Amino acid sequence: MILSPTVASKLAIWRQKAVDNTLSREEMKEAILLLRGDRRSAAVASVTSKAKKAKVEIPDGDDLLKDLLGDAE
């Protein structure tokens, strides 16, 4: 995860406040939204990518056998 200097600075401040037990609920919410933002966009990209993949029909075993043997049963 590549962070902008602004985001890295905010995270450092929030970490220190968490250690000092002075982190407010609003700051916690902001931090969670910021950290989850990249994960949500990755999840959307993953779902979109999976939807684009071609679905291959699994051939029937009997049909495969017929193809291999010819129709010499």
Legacy VTK file of the C-alpha trace (Angstrom):
# vtk DataFile Version 3.0
C-alpha trace
ASCII
DATASET POLYDATA
POINTS 73 float
0.000 0.000 0.000
1.551 3.273 -1.134
0.598 6.186 1.090
0.659 9.850 0.257
2.647 12.024 2.671
-0.604 13.476 4.021
-2.090 10.052 4.747
1.151 8.789 6.285
1.250 11.842 8.529
-2.356 11.345 9.652
-1.709 7.682 10.402
1.361 8.542 12.481
-0.643 11.068 14.496
-3.522 8.619 15.007
-1.102 5.884 16.113
0.449 8.170 18.699
-2.962 9.281 19.945
-4.018 5.620 20.206
-0.924 4.888 22.312
-1.672 7.936 24.497
-5.344 6.896 24.698
-6.455 10.279 23.303
-7.801 9.139 19.936
-11.387 10.346 19.492
-14.194 8.289 17.978
-14.333 10.620 14.989
-10.619 10.125 14.362
-11.083 6.342 14.671
-13.900 6.434 12.119
-11.812 8.544 9.755
-8.846 6.187 10.101
-10.996 3.111 9.457
-12.599 4.650 6.380
-9.202 5.689 5.077
-7.653 2.263 5.618
-10.636 0.376 4.205
-10.899 2.594 1.145
-8.229 0.734 -0.813
-9.618 -2.646 0.165
-13.098 -1.783 -1.085
-11.792 -0.651 -4.446
-9.690 -3.830 -4.699
-12.745 -5.943 -3.933
-14.766 -4.191 -6.621
-11.966 -4.698 -9.135
-11.753 -8.369 -8.191
-15.492 -8.923 -8.636
-15.418 -7.125 -11.980
-12.459 -9.197 -13.122
-14.145 -12.453 -12.136
-17.310 -11.459 -13.993
-15.360 -10.931 -17.218
-13.814 -14.412 -17.233
-15.347 -16.787 -19.714
-17.283 -19.610 -18.170
-16.266 -22.927 -19.690
-18.810 -25.696 -19.777
-17.479 -28.906 -18.260
-17.880 -31.654 -20.840
-19.727 -34.848 -19.978
-17.482 -37.878 -19.348
-19.497 -40.085 -21.706
-19.175 -37.547 -24.504
-15.415 -37.351 -23.990
-15.123 -41.118 -24.095
-17.161 -41.266 -27.298
-14.871 -38.657 -28.850
-11.783 -40.645 -27.871
-13.065 -44.042 -28.992
-14.990 -42.830 -31.999
-18.455 -44.320 -32.011
-17.037 -47.874 -31.858
-18.970 -49.208 -28.927
LINES 1 74
73 0 1 2 3 4 5 6 7 8 9 10 11 12 13 14 15 16 17 18 19 20 21 22 23 24 25 26 27 28 29 30 31 32 33 34 35 36 37 38 39 40 41 42 43 44 45 46 47 48 49 50 51 52 53 54 55 56 57 58 59 60 61 62 63 64 65 66 67 68 69 70 71 72
